């Protein structure tokens, strides 16, 4: 019988050696066999680990400890395992084994080596141990190598590794540990390449993620990597996102791995160029072809040489990747800002903004999201990573005691999501890093930070962005070169992120509303007071847009001839030409122009740069005015608004009189003023952000026309099917891809996704070919939801699915919508009440409904499918109930 070796060179390993060297070592050998550059090295087999345990009687210690481990508390279990690890590391390695290791170690002639664990039960089809065991980088001498090998053996007995084997029924004594010793590549850049998308399951694309320096900071999530999506067929880059990589991991003169800061200019650059992207993709494609299935490959680059450090099948991913397949993605609240398929230009803008907007909030909560995506795209639409937010909420002390279901109403997807998260373990959620003690110690600072979110500070923020928007609006782009326009777009994208940097203030000031709710429930025994105290506050841009539109209708109604022409059904172009010489129309035209100046930036799905604005769609605004004219003799929303303002002011005085305790009165005033200002700030800052985007849209339109005239683009609107980072290279003629072909492919995909309606909740991935929508039960007469604006209203339902459908709302009707954004606000003014499929206490529709004093209920699951236009319904905004009466 052939003797099993204790140490074996990587090149000598064959597939049948898996039982003694582990899957990681076999995969490295396979790579070297298919002519892939793999750092030279050797493997200390699992037999060496077994002999080490036996020669020092550690195996007897294990046999004695294993029964005890099953019946001990976590702290005691951890101590027992720590003793086992200590015994393994402290026991001297046999001279024979050390000599064999030394022979191959010296042959490497390495300045530094990497010592990696390779458990012999790794990467089984249904189980993966990836990432559970230790790796040591920068080992500079033989003694350090021996010590690292023993530490790798010991990592088989960490609490995490033990519990995983225990949970999955592995015999602890039959899992051995092999160890790989390789040359350590002093990488200029490192990363991973997936030869299929690990989230969506698409096998016609490859995903490359990269960072500067060694790859340990990418694996640990300390940097957000650059991300490239590659078409597997022609190896063309479909998309790329370049992140700001603030640190890199390097080897110092003593072999220690150090993290060092990267200057801001280099941090914004791509860590690998297009040539290397293509080379990595080419090599990965060949590995997949030769190994027979999609691969998850770690790589490093030194000079221009690409080394593959590890490869394993995507079907047997590590636990982090397996949990990722079970992550939950939701468009809850995402629909309010991005309800439709996102164009590439907008998608890249959203990708750039996410880190800037959310990371400061995570930092305040002492949470490191470890590079976990905050959002993703399914069928071209934006979905929030609900699993990430669930992990964040779970990490906040005291959150587990809160009943989140009360916000769900009867929305089946939100209820399903809540139920899923209740039953999930921490292993099913993204692995974020939380410092609970730091959070607890930081609470006084958090309170101080919230208190610093004063109305005055909000006014300063708004004044600053308004001044910048005014300056941008006055910029004459007609004399700017194409390159200057492209550069200006880049500047505006940065300005957009700068504005979002004020997110902590926004979140801070909005928390006051929950304080007001608490005060009204505890001290006045009526939670509806909170909504009534936010009615008719004024100065809210979105609500003012509807009011100004109503005034336009009133002005029209005063003049019979003007009214006749407006209602004739002609386009605005024809009407404007016809009334321009009418002296009595001067005031109307002035009001029209003022409306477009102040509110023309609004539209459906305002964050989508591709969408024309009201100022570009005068016929749509004209249709709204016609609808208002038909309501003038049936309702007077301006008088209604004045009345609810008086009622709100009266209620404020009543509450102050009722609170005789000056401390309580002080708290009430604090929460009241900040809630009122917070609601106004939330809507007005968003309005200013949209104005900034309109400025960018105008630049893109101008540039698109010029590039079309220069035969760079097949159509002027093709500019919206480029990514932000592609604008300048395309403008300068330096694009590294076929512009027209890539845009044509993106337009085809855009059209495809527009023909599909994905579900609101997605687990793991979405396959449009196999998706079958759940059947909706439409026989319900009483629907539950979340009460967001108090009052009770009864009227005829008007179901409107899109604001660009030209359907008008009659006075006294109840608007039933899937969700609402500022483009919906004109429909609120003549409405008697509001019902929505989705929403929250602080979403746009809820805030505007409270401002206008309209009873509103959100999260009424499938309301737009169950309720029919013309049915009489009652909206109870006090209790969150919608009743179909007839």
N, C-alpha and C positions, 0 to 999 in steps of 0.2 A: 504493500500500500504506500502510495506517495505521501510523504510527510507534508502537512500543511505549513506553509511558511509563516513566520511571525512578521516579517517585513517584506514588502513587494513593491518594485517600481511601478509607477502608474501605467507605463506603456505595456507592461507584462500582464496587466489585469484583463480578464476576459469576462463575458457576461455571466458565466456559470460561477464566478467568484463572489456574487452578490452576498451570499450567506456569511462570508468572512470579511468582506471589505465594506459592505453597505452600498446602498443605491447611489450615494453621492460620488463615491470613488469610481464605481462602474460607469457612471455618466461621464465623468472626466476622461476615463479611458476611451469610451466610445467617441468622444469629441476628438481626441488625439488620433484615433484610428481613421477618422474621416477628414484628415488633413486640416484640422482647425488648430490655430495656435492656442496651446494650453500651457500655462506655466509649468516648468519641469518640477517633478516631485516624486514622492513615494508614499506608501500607505502602511501604517502599522495595523495589522489585521486584528479582528475581534478576538482571535485566539490569544493574542498577547494580553489583552484585557482579562480574559478568563484565567490565564496562568498567573497574572498579577494577584487576582483575588484569591486563588487557591494557595499560592505560595506563602501568603501572609495570613491565611485563615480568615480572610474577610468574608468569604462565602458563608462561613458558619455564623458570622455576625448577621449577615443578611437573612439567613434562614430563621434566625431567632427573632429578628426585628420585623419581618414582613407580617406575621400574624398580629403583632402589637399595633402596627401602623393602621390596620383596618378598624381598630376600636379605640382610637385616641382622638383627642381634640386637635384642631388645626395647629395650635401653638406647640403642643407636645410632638405632633407629627413632624413639624418643621425641624424641631431640635434633633429628633432621631435621625432624620435624613441628613442633617448637617454633620452629625457624628460619623455617618457612613462616608460622606464626602471627605471629611478630614482624614479618616483612616486610609482612604485610597490615595490621597495626595501625599501623606506623610510616609507611607510605606516606600522603602527604596526599590527602585527598578532593578531587576536582575541584571547581572553583569553581561550575560549572553545577549539579552535583548538590547541593552544599551550599546553594546559593541556593534550589533547589526544596524541599529539606527544611526550610529556614528559614522559607519562606512558610507551609507547613502547620503547622509547629511553633508559630509565633506565633499562628496562628488558634485553636489549642487553648487558648491563654491558661492553660496549666496551671501550677500551682505545682510539681507533680512529675509525671514521666511514667515509664511502664514501657517498656522496650525488650526485645522478645522476638524470638528467632530463629524463622524459618519456612522450613525447607528445602523446596525445590521437589519433592523426592521423598518428602516426608513422607506417612505414613498411606496407603501403597499397600495393597491388599487383603491381600497376604501378608506385608508388611513394615511395621514401624513404627519411626520414628526418634525417637519422643516421648521427651523427657527427656534426649536426648543433647547438645543444644545449649544455649547460654547464654541466660539472662534477666537483665536488670539492672533493679532497682527503685530508686525514689527519685532519679531523675536530675532535677537542679534547674535546669540551664541548657543552652543550646544547644551549647556546647562539649562538655559532658558527654554530650549526646545523640549527637553525631558520634562521639565516642570509643567509646561503647557500641555503636553500629552496626558499627563496624569490628571490635570484639571479638566481636560475634555472627558476622560473616563468618569471623573467625579460628577460631571454635569448630567450623567445618566440618572442621578439621584437627587435632582432638584425637586421641590414640591410640585412644580408645574408638570415635569416629565412623569413623576410617579403617578399623579392623579389622572393624567391622560391615559397612561397604560391601564390603570385600575378601572377607569370608566369604560374602556374599550375591550376589556377582557384579555389583555396580554399577560403572559407568564413573565414576571419580572426577571426571573433568572435565565430566561431563554433569549433575552434581548442583550446582545453584546455591543460593544463600542469599538469601532475602528477609528483611526485618526489619520488624517491626510496632512502631509507636510509639503508645502510648495514654495517656490520662489515667490516673494511678495513683489508684485508689480507696483512701482511708484507711479501710480496712475495720474495722468493729467485730467482724465474724466472717467467716470464709471456710471454704471446703470444696469437696467434690466431691459430685456426685449421679450415681449409675449408674441408668439407667432399666430395667436388668435386673440381677439378682444376678450379678456377674462371676465368682463362685466356683462357685455351683451351677448357673448358667445359667437360673434361674427368670425368666420374663418377666412374671409377674403381680405382681411386687414391685419396688419401687425402694429403693435404699440411699443414705442421705444421711450423709456424714461431715463433721464441723464442728469448728472450734477458734476461740478468740478471736484477733482481730487478723488480720494478713496470712496468706495461706495457705502461705508458703514453709516454715514450720516443720512443717506437716502433710505437704507433699510430701517434705521431707527426713527425716520420721519422728522429729522431735525431741519431738513430743507424741503421745500416744494420743488420737485424736479421739473426740468423742461420735459415736454411731452410731445411726441411726434406720432401721428397716425399715418401709416404707410399702406398704399394699395399693394397687396401681395402679388398681383399679376404683373404689373409693370414697374414696381418699386418706386412709384412716384409718391411724393409727400402730399397727402390729402389735406392735412391740417397740422398746425403746430402751435403750441403755447409756450412762450418763453417766460419763465418765472423769475423773480428776483431772489437769487441764491446768495444769501448774506454771509455764509460761512463755507469753508471747505475743510476736508480732513486730509492731513499730510503727515509724512514721516519726518521726524526731526533727526538731528545728527546722532542721537543716541538710540534710534530705532523706536522711540515712543510715538504713538499716534496722537497728534495734536490737532485741535480745531482752531483755525485762524480766520479772521475776518477778511472779507473780500471787498475791495473798494466799490463804491456804488455804480461806477460806469461799467466795470467788468461784470458785476453781479447781474446787470440787466442784459448782458450779452448771452447768446446761446452757448451752452457748454460744449457742443459739438457742431461742426458745420454740415452743410448738406452732403458733402462728399462722404464724410464719415457716417452720416445717417444712412446713406444708401449702402455703404460697405457693410455696416452692421446688419442691415435688413437682408442683404444678399447672403451673408454668411448664415444668418439665422434661418433663412428659407431653405438653404441647402441642408442644415442640420435637421430641420423638420422632415424634409424629404427622405433623408437617410435613416432617421430614427422612427419614422412612420406615424407620428402623431404630433399635435401642437405642443410646443415647448415653452417653458418659462426659463429664460437664460440670463445669467449674470455675466456682465462683461466689463472689461477695463481697457483703456487706451493709454499707451505709453509711446510718445512720439506719434508716429502714424500707424503703429502696429496695434491691431485689435486682438485682444486675448479673451477667450471665453473661460470663465471661472467655475461655472456650474450650469447644469441643464437638467430639468426634470419635466415630466409630462404635465401639462396644464390640468389633465384629468386627476392628478394627485397633488394638488396645490397644498401649500402650508395652511395652517389653521386660519391665519389672517385672511388668506385668499378665499378659503372655503366659506368663512363667515361673510365675506364680501358678496358672495353669490346669493346669500340670504338677506342682504340688506334691503331695506324697504325705502322706496322712492315715492314721493307724493307731490302732486301739483297743488295741494291745499295751500292757498294764498299765493302760489306762483302764478295762477291764472289771472289774478288781479293785475299783475304787472306785465306778464307775458303769456297771453292766452293762446297764441297761435304759434305756428312753426317759425322758429327764429332763423333769420338769414345769417350767413357766415359773418358779416360785418358786425351784427348785433351780438351774435354768439361770442365773438372774441372780446367785445366790450364787456359783456357780462362776466366772462371768465377773468378778465383783468380786475373787475371791481370786487369780486367775491372776497378775496383775501383782504383787501383794504377795508371793506365794510365790516366783516365779521371778526377778523382776528383781534382787533382792539377790544371787542366785547369779550372774546374768549380770554384775553389777557387779564381783563378786569376780574373775571371769574376764576383766575388762576388755573386755566385749562389750556393745555397744548393739544390741538387737534391732530398733531403728528402727521401732517400732510394729507389727512383724510379729506376727500372732496366734499364741499358743502352742497354741491348741486351736480346734476348730470342731465343728459338729453335722451329722450325716448321718442321715437317717431318725430324727431326734430324739435320737440317741445321741452321747456325747462321743467325739471323736477328737483325739488329739494331732497337732500339726503336725510330722510326722516330718522334713519337709524343713528346718524351722527347726533341729531338734536335729542333723540331719546337718551343716548349715552351722556350728553351734556346735562340734561335734566336730572338723570339718575345720579350724576356726580354732585349735584347741589344739595347740601345738607337740608333735610326736612322735606324735600320734594316728594319722597315716596309716600308721605302721608296725605298728599293732595289728591283729590278725586278729579282727574283730568277729563273724565267722561262727561262732566257737566257742561263742558264746552262743545261737545260733539253733536248735541241735538239728536236728530234721527238720521243724520248723514251716515249711511252704511259704511262708507270707506273710512271715515274718521273713527267710527266705533270699532271697525275691524282692526285698524291700525293700533288703537289703544289696547285692544284685547291681545294682539300679537306681542306688544311690548311688555305687557304684564306677565306673559308667559315666557319671555326670553331670558336666557342667562346672560351674564356679562360676556361670555365667549361668543355669543351671537351678535354682539354689537361691536362697532369699530373700537379699536384699542386707542383711546385717547389717554393722555397723561394728566392726572389731576393732583394738585397739592391742596388737600382739604385743610390742613393745618394753616397753610399760608392764606387760604381763603378766609378762614375763621379770624386769623389775626388781622386780615385786611378789611374786615367788616366796618370798623370805624372810618377807614379811608373811603370805602364805598358809600357810606352814608354821607360823608363830607362831599364826595363827588356828586351824588344826587342832589344835595342841597345847593351845590354850585351851579346846577342847571337852572339858572334864573331866567325869567322872561326877558330881562335886559340882555342877557347873553344871547338868547335866541334872536333878538332884534338885531344885534351886532352881526351875527352870522348871516342873517337874511340880507341885511344892508350891504354886506360885503359881496355876496354873490349877485345881488341885483345890480350893483355898480359894475361888476365885471361883465354881466350879461348885456347891460346897456352899451358898454364899450365894445363888446364883440359885435353887437348888432350894427354899430356905426362903421364897422370895418368895411372898406371898399375892396371887394375881392376881384372886381373886373380887371384891374391892372396887375393882379398877382400872377406869377408864372405857375405852371402846373406843379413844379417842385415846391414852390412856396405854399400852395394850397395843400399838398400832401403833407408837408411838414406841419402846417397849421392843424390838420386833423389829428396828428400825433400829440400836439400840444393840448388840444381840447380833450383828448382821451385822458391825458394826465390830469387836466383840470377836473374832469368828471370824477376821477378817483380821489382827488383832493377834497372835493365837496363831500364825498361819501365818508371821508375821514372824520366828519362830524357826527357819525352814527352814534358814538357813545352819548353825545348830548341828546340826540333824538330819543334813544332808548331810556335815558335818564329822566327826561321830562315827561315821557309817556307813562312812566311808572306812577306818576301822581294820580292817574285816573283810578288805579286799583286802590290807592289810599282813600280816594273820595268814595268809592264803592263801599269800602270797609266802614268809613265814618257814617255814611247814610244808613247802612244796615244796622250798625250797633247803636248809634245815638238817636236816629230818627225812626228806626224800625221800618224803613221803607227804602229799599234799594233803588226803586224807580226815580227817587230824587236825583240820583247821580246823572241820569240821562236828561232830566228836565233842567238841571242846572247848567247843561252844556248847550241849550237851545238858544238860537238867536244871538250868539256871541258877536258875530260879524267879522269882517276883515278876512274872510276865508276865500281865497282866489276861486276855487272850484264852484262854491255856492254863488259867488258874485257873477260868474260866467252865466249861470242860469238866470239870475236876476237881470243882468244887462240884456240877455236875449229876450226876456219877457218885456223889458222896456222898449226894445225894437218892435215887438209885436204890437204893443200899446200905441206907439208912435204911428205905425202903419194903419192901425184901426181908426185913427182920428181922421185920416184923409181918404175919402171914398175912392178917388181915382187911383191913388197909390195902392190902396187895398185891392182894387180890381186888378191892377197889373200884377201885383205880387201873387194873387191867387189864380191868375190865368194859367199857370202851369208852365210858363216859359222858363228857360235857363236863366241863371243870374247874369250871364254875359249879355243876353238880349234885353233883360229887364233893366240892367244898369245903363245900357245905351239909350233905352226909351225914356227913363226918368231923369236922366242927367240934366235935361233942360227944363224940368218942372221946378219952379221956384219953391213950391210947397214941400218938395222932397229933399231940400237942403239939410234939414235937421235929421231926417232919416239917414241920409248918406253919411253925415258926420258921425252919427251913432254907430252905423255899420262899420265905418273905418276904425272908430275907436274900439269897437268890439274885436275886430280882427287884430288890432295892435296889441290889445291886452290879453286876449284869449285865443287868438288864432293858432297858438302852438299846440292846443289840445287835439286829441283824436282818440279813436279806439286803440288800445295797446300802445301807449305812448312811448314805451322804451324801445319799440321796434323802429329802427332808423328808416326802414323801407316804407313805412306807412305815411301816406300823404296827410297833411294837417288840415284843420278846418280852414285855415287861410288859403290852402290849395284846393279846397273842396267847397267852394261857396254854395253849390247847389244843395249840398247836405245841410248846411246852416239854413239855407232858404227853406228847406223842408221843415226844419224845426220851428221856424217862425210861422209857417203856415199852420202847423199843428197848434201852436200857441194861440193864434188868432181865433181858431175854432173854440178855444177854451175861455176866451176873455169874458163872455157873458155868463159863464157857469161858475167861475171861481176867481178869487183875487189873492194870489199867493203872497203879494207884497203886504196886504193888510193882515193876512194870516201870520206872516213873519213878524210884523210889528206886535201882534197880539201875543205870540209865544215869547217874544222878547220881554214884554211887560210882565208876563206870567213868571218868567225866569227871574227877573229882577225882584219881583214880589216874593218869590220863594227864597231867594238869597236873604232878604231882610227877615223873613219868617224864621229861617234856620238860625240866623245870628241871634235873634231875640230868644229863641228856644234854648240856646246854649248859654246859660248864665255863667258857667265856669269859664273864666278868661283863657285858661290854657286850652280847653277844648275848642273855644272860639278861634284861638290862634291857629290850631291845627286845621280846623275847618277852612279858614281863609287861605292857609298855605296850600292845601290840596285843591281847593276850588280854583284859585287864580292860576295855579300851575297846570291844572287839567284843562282849563279853558285855553290858556296860551299854548299848551302842548298840542292840542287838537288843531289849532290854527297853524302852528309851526309845521306840524307833520304834513298838512296839505300844501302849505305855501312853499316849503323847501322842495317838495317834489315838483311843484309847478316850475320853480326856478331851474331845477335839474333838467326838466323837459325842455325848457327854453335853451339851455346849453346844447342839448342834443339836436334841437332844431337848427341851431347855428352850424353844428357839424353836418347835419343833413343838407343844408344849403350849400356847404362847401363840396360835399360829395356829388350833389346834383351837377354843379358847375364843372367839376373835374370829370365826371362821367360823360358829360356832353363833349368836352374837349377830347377826351381819350377815344370816344366813338368817332369823332371827326377825324382823328389821326389814325383810324383803323386799328387801334389797340384793343378796343372793346367792340363786340358785335352789336351791342345795344347800350345806350346811355345808362340804363338801370343796372347793367351788369356790375357796376361799381359796388353795389350792395351785396354782391356774391363773392367779393374778395374779403379776406380778413384784414384787420387793422394793420398788422405787421407786413402785409403784402402790398399795401397802397403805395408806399414810397418806392420799393423796387420796381413795381409795375410801371409807375409814372416815369421812372428814370430809365426804363428799358433794361433793367437788370434782374428781372424775374428769372428764377431757375426752374420754371415750369412753363408749359404751353398754356398761356393765359386763356385763350378762347376755349380750348378743349376742357380745361379744368372748370371753368365757369359753366360751360354747357352741361358737364356732369353734375355740378352742384345744383343747377336749375332743375335737372331731371329728378334728382333726389328730393328737392324742395317740393316739386309737384307731386311726387309719390307720397311724401309725408302729409301733404295737404288733403289727400284723398282718404286718409286714415284717421280715425278718432280713437286714440289709445285710452285705456282706463285711467281713472284719477289716482289709483294706487297700483304700484308695480313692485313685485318682489323679485329681486335679482335681475332679471332681464325681461325684455318684451319681444315676442315673436309675432309680428302682425299677421303672418300666414296662418297661425294656429289660434289666434285670439278670437274668442266668442264672447260677446258682451253678456253679462248676467241679465236675466229677465227681471224687469221691474214690475212689482205688484202695484197696479194702478187703481185698485179699488178702495184705497184708504180714504177715509173722510176726515180724520183728525191727524194732523202731522205735528210732530214735536220738533223744536229747534232751539236755538240760543237767542234769548231776548237781548237785543242790543240798543233799542230805542223805545222808550215807554209810550203807552197809549194803546187804544183799541180803535180799529177802523174796519168798516164793512163796505164792500163795494164789488164791482165787477172786476174779474182778473184779466190782466193783459199780459200774456206770456211773450217775452221778447228775448231771443237768443243772442242777437248781435245788434250793436248800435248802428251798423252800416246797412241794416235791412230796410231802412226808410219806413218802418212801422212807427206810427205815432201813438202817443198815450193821450187818451181823453181825460178831461177833468174828472176827478173823483174815482178813477180806476186805480187798481192796486197792481203795481209793477211786480211781475214774477220773472226773475232773471237768474242765470247760472252764477253770476258774480257781478261786481261792478267796479269800474275804474273811473277816472275823471270824465272820460268820454260819455259816461252814462248820466252825468249830473243833470243835464237838461230834462231828462225824463222824470227826475225827482220832483220838480217844481209843481206840476199839476197833479201829482199822485196823491192818493189818500193814505197809502201805506206801501211797504216794501217787503218782499219775500225773496230770499236768495238760497240757492243750493249750498253755497260756500260763503264763509266769512268769519270774522272774529270781532271781539269787542273793539279792537283798534284798527280794523280794516277801513278802507276808504268809504265804502257804502255805509258802514255803521256811523262813522264820524259825521258824514254829511246828513244822514237821516236825523241824527240828534240835533244838528245845527238847524235843520228846517222843521224840527218838531214832528217828524213822521214816524208813526209806529212801524217798527221793523223787526223781523225775525230772520236769522241766518242759520246756516247748517241744516236746512230742511231738505233732507236727502231726496233727490230726484223730483224736487218740486216742479221743475219745468216740464217734466214728463207726466206727473200725476195730475197737476192742475191744468185745466183747459181754459183757453181764452173765452170769456163770456160767462164763466161760472161765477156765482156769487160766493165770495169767501170772506172770512173774518180773520183779521190779523191782530193777535193779542201780544203786543210788545211788552206787556208787563210780565206775562208768564211764559212767553216763548212758544205759543200754540197757534197753529193755523188751522182753521176749520172750513171745510167745503160745505156750504149751506145748501146750495142748489145749483 
